[in-house]
């Protein structure tokens, strides 16, 4: 964001990939995603998905220093709720064996709970896609529900691929199984379509609306997929489940409060640079005083109006 703001202030537009600051930001984002990918091999999906709220808190506080934004009371309140929710999530997260072999993934893939879940998910996705394509319904809920349905497949595939790679590095080779490549293809394709629909939502709606709704939908779908596919809450106590869900609720509220009523900033350029206009070189400003009766006309038109008067 900082790089884009700097580039927009330059007289001559320049591609963002030529900016060292932008390349540095992209490299940091890639490093963060690599860390997230590795984390799926070490922790359950139900814990990792809600922890994405940490990025929302970090963005809110870091923007104060780098983008010179004002810290609001809502940011502090939302951050407090989110941190409280994260504490409950980490404390009451399900404890399941993290070593996931290729044979286990194969067994999970053909289990009847996942087959029923996948059939329902495909039906709902096809209905939403029909309204999106045929009826041109591009409501934010329709778009982000499709993103969430794809996300549930993505997190299942990411955990499987990450776990099999981790076991292979430790000496228990899993990369010779065909399920590894099936899950890799599923991960890549579901990610690509997620980006497509999420980009459409960001294009049509404000980021302040897309971010919290997408976070809630993504987290909910990821938890459900972890429960059904990897059976993460199979032996959890009722109190642990309740406190975990309460932590999710606090995180949701925190993210919504942080993103709520945040107006997107746009660069305000009051006058056009006359040096870039072909023809006569004008030294004055193009727009007259806003209190003038002929506001919105050019200088020559302003003089003509005065003469006619």
C-alpha positions in Angstrom: 0.0 0.0 0.0 2.8 2.4 0.9 4.5 1.7 -2.4 1.3 2.3 -4.4 0.8 5.6 -2.6 4.4 6.7 -3.4 4.0 5.7 -7.1 0.7 7.5 -7.5 2.4 10.8 -6.3 5.0 10.7 -9.1 4.6 12.8 -12.2 5.2 9.9 -14.6 3.4 6.6 -13.8 5.6 3.6 -13.2 4.8 -0.1 -13.0 4.6 -1.3 -9.4 7.1 -4.1 -10.0 9.9 -1.6 -10.6 9.5 -0.3 -7.0 12.0 -1.8 -4.6 9.5 -1.1 -1.7 6.7 -3.0 -3.6 9.0 -6.0 -4.3 10.1 -6.0 -0.7 6.4 -6.1 0.4 5.6 -9.0 -2.0 8.6 -10.9 -0.7 7.4 -10.5 2.9 3.9 -11.6 1.9 5.4 -14.7 0.2 7.5 -15.5 3.3 4.4 -15.1 5.4 2.4 -17.5 3.2 5.2 -20.0 3.3 5.1 -19.8 7.1 1.3 -20.4 7.0 1.8 -23.3 4.7 4.3 -24.9 7.0 2.1 -24.3 10.1 -0.7 -26.5 8.6 1.7 -29.5 9.1 2.1 -28.6 12.8 -1.4 -27.6 14.0 -5.0 -28.4 13.4 -7.0 -26.4 10.8 -9.5 -25.3 13.4 -6.8 -23.4 15.2 -4.9 -21.9 12.2 -8.0 -20.5 10.4 -9.2 -18.2 13.1 -5.6 -17.0 13.8 -5.8 -15.2 10.5 -7.3 -12.4 12.6 -3.7 -11.5 13.7 -3.1 -10.1 10.3 -6.1 -7.7 10.7 -4.8 -6.5 14.0 -1.3 -6.1 12.6 -2.5 -4.1 9.6 -4.5 -1.8 11.8 -1.6 -0.9 14.1 1.2 -0.9 11.5 -0.8 1.4 9.2 -0.6 4.1 12.0 3.2 4.2 11.6 3.7 3.6 7.8 0.5 5.1 6.3 0.0 7.8 9.0 -3.5 6.7 9.8 -5.3 7.7 13.0 -5.7 5.1 15.7 -9.4 4.9 16.6 -11.1 3.7 19.7 -12.8 1.0 17.6 -9.3 -0.3 16.6 -8.3 -0.7 20.3 -11.6 -2.3 21.2 -11.5 -4.6 18.3 -7.9 -5.5 18.9 -8.7 -6.3 22.5 -11.6 -8.6 21.6 -9.5 -10.3 18.9 -6.6 -11.0 21.2 -8.9 -12.4 23.9 -10.5 -14.6 21.3 -7.0 -15.8 20.1 -6.1 -16.7 23.7 -9.2 -18.9 24.0 -8.5 -20.4 20.6 -5.0 -21.4 21.5 -6.0 -22.7 25.0 -9.0 -24.8 23.9 -7.9 -25.9 20.5 -8.3 -29.6 19.7 -5.3 -31.8 20.3 -5.0 -34.3 17.5 -2.0 -36.3 16.1 -0.3 -34.1 13.6 1.6 -36.7 11.6 -0.6 -37.2 8.5 0.5 -39.9 6.1 -0.7 -40.4 2.5 -2.7 -43.5 3.5 -4.5 -41.6 6.1 -5.4 -38.9 3.6 -6.7 -41.6 1.3 -8.9 -43.1 4.0 -10.3 -39.6 4.9 -11.0 -38.9 1.3 -13.3 -41.9 0.9 -15.0 -41.7 4.3 -18.8 -41.3 4.2 -18.9 -38.0 6.2 -16.6 -36.3 3.7 -18.4 -37.7 0.7 -21.8 -36.4 2.0 -20.1 -33.0 2.9 -18.5 -32.7 -0.6 -21.7 -33.6 -2.4 -23.6 -30.9 -0.5 -20.8 -28.4 -1.1 -20.8 -29.1 -4.8 -24.6 -28.7 -5.0 -24.5 -25.4 -3.2 -21.6 -24.1 -5.2 -23.3 -25.0 -8.5 -26.5 -23.2 -7.4 -24.5 -20.1 -6.5 -22.5 -20.3 -9.8 -25.8 -20.6 -11.7 -27.1 -17.4 -10.2 -23.7 -15.7 -10.7 -23.4 -16.7 -14.4 -26.9 -17.0 -15.7 -28.8 -14.5 -13.6 -25.9 -12.0 -13.2 -26.4 -12.0 -9.4 -23.1 -10.5 -8.1 -24.2 -9.8 -4.5 -21.3 -9.8 -2.0 -22.8 -12.8 -0.1 -23.0 -14.9 -3.3 -19.4 -14.1 -4.2 -17.9 -14.6 -0.8 -19.9 -17.8 -0.2 -18.3 -19.3 -3.3 -14.9 -18.2 -2.0 -15.6 -19.9 1.3 -16.7 -23.1 -0.3 -13.5 -23.2 -2.3 -11.5 -22.3 0.8 -12.7 -25.4 2.6 -11.2 -27.5 -0.2 -8.0 -25.4 -0.2 -7.3 -25.9 3.6 -7.9 -29.6 3.3 -5.5 -29.9 0.5 -2.9 -27.5 2.0 -2.8 -29.5 5.3 -2.5 -32.8 3.4 0.3 -31.5 1.1 2.2 -29.7 3.9 2.0 -32.8 6.2 3.2 -35.2 3.5 6.1 -32.8 2.6 7.1 -32.5 6.3 7.1 -36.3 6.8 9.1 -36.8 3.6 11.7 -34.3 4.9 11.9 -36.3 8.1 12.7 -39.5 6.1 9.2 -41.0 5.7 8.8 -40.6 2.0 5.2 -39.7 1.0 5.8 -38.1 -2.4 5.6 -41.3 -4.3 1.8 -41.6 -3.6 -0.6 -40.4 -6.2 -2.7 -38.7 -3.5 0.0 -36.1 -3.0 -0.3 -34.9 -6.5 -4.1 -35.0 -6.5 -4.1 -32.8 -3.4 -1.5 -30.5 -5.0 -3.7 -30.0 -8.0 -6.8 -29.5 -5.8 -4.9 -26.9 -3.8 -3.7 -25.0 -6.9 -7.1 -24.9 -8.7 -9.2 -24.0 -5.7 -6.7 -21.2 -4.8 -6.9 -19.8 -8.4 -10.7 -19.7 -8.4 -10.8 -18.2 -4.9 -8.6 -15.4 -6.2 -11.0 -14.9 -9.2 -14.2 -14.5 -7.1 -12.5 -12.6 -4.3 -11.0 -10.1 -6.8 -14.5 -9.7 -8.3 -15.9 -8.9 -4.8 -13.1 -6.4 -4.1 -13.8 -4.7 -7.5 -17.5 -4.3 -6.8 -17.6 -3.6 -3.1 -15.6 -1.7 -0.5 -12.7 -3.5 1.2 -14.2 -2.6 4.6 -17.2 -4.8 3.8 -15.3 -7.6 2.0 -12.6 -8.2 4.6 -14.7 -9.0 7.7 -17.3 -11.0 5.8 -14.6 -13.0 4.0 -12.8 -13.6 7.3 -16.0 -14.9 9.0 -17.0 -17.1 6.0 -13.4 -18.5 5.4 -12.9 -19.3 9.1 -16.3 -21.0 9.5 -15.8 -23.1 6.3 -12.2 -24.1 7.4 -13.3 -25.2 10.8 -16.2 -27.2 9.4 -13.9 -28.9 6.9 -11.3 -29.7 9.6 -14.0 -31.2 11.8 -15.5 -33.4 9.0 -12.4 -34.3 7.0 -9.7 -34.6 9.8 -12.1 -35.2 12.7 -10.4 -32.6 14.8 -13.0 -32.4 17.6 -13.7 -36.1 17.7 -12.5 -36.6 21.3 -12.8 -33.0 22.6 -14.8 -32.2 25.8 -18.0 -30.2 25.5 -16.5 -27.3 27.6 -13.5 -27.1 25.2 -15.7 -27.0 22.2 -17.9 -24.2 23.7 -14.9 -22.1 24.8 -13.3 -22.6 21.4 -16.4 -21.4 19.6 -16.7 -18.5 22.0 -13.1 -17.5 21.1 -14.0 -17.6 17.4 -17.0 -15.4 18.1 -14.8 -12.8 19.9 -12.3 -12.9 17.0 -15.2 -12.3 14.5 -16.5 -9.4 16.5 -13.0 -7.9 16.8 -12.3 -8.1 13.1 -15.8 -6.6 12.2 -15.2 -3.7 14.7 -11.8 -2.9 13.3 -13.0 -2.9 9.7 -16.3 -1.2 10.3 -16.7 2.4 9.1 -13.2 2.6 7.8 -13.3 4.8 4.7 -10.9 4.0 1.9 -8.5 6.8 1.1 -8.2 8.1 -2.4 -5.5 10.5 -3.6 -7.0 14.0 -4.1 -5.4 15.8 -7.1 -7.1 19.2 -7.2 -5.8 20.4 -10.6 -4.6 18.8 -13.8 -0.9 19.4 -14.7 -1.2 21.9 -17.6 2.2 20.9 -18.9 0.7 17.6 -20.1 -2.1 19.1 -22.1 -1.3 19.4 -25.8 -1.8 22.8 -27.4 -1.7 26.2 -25.7 0.4 26.2 -22.4 -1.8 27.5 -19.6 -0.2 29.0 -16.5 -3.2 29.2 -14.3 -5.3 26.6 -12.8 -8.0 24.9 -14.9 -10.8 25.0 -12.3 -11.9 28.4 -11.1 -12.9 29.2 -7.6 -15.7 26.9 -6.4 -17.7 30.0 -5.2 -17.7 31.4 -8.7 -21.0 31.4 -10.6 -19.4 29.6 -13.5 -17.6 27.0 -11.5 -16.7 24.0 -13.7 -15.8 26.0 -16.9 -12.4 26.7 -18.3 -10.7 30.1 -18.1 -11.6 31.3 -21.6 -15.2 30.3 -21.0 -15.2 32.2 -17.8 -14.1 35.4 -19.6 -16.7 34.9 -22.3 -19.4 34.6 -19.6 -18.2 37.9 -18.1 -18.3 39.7 -21.5 -21.8 38.5 -22.2 -22.9 39.7 -18.8 
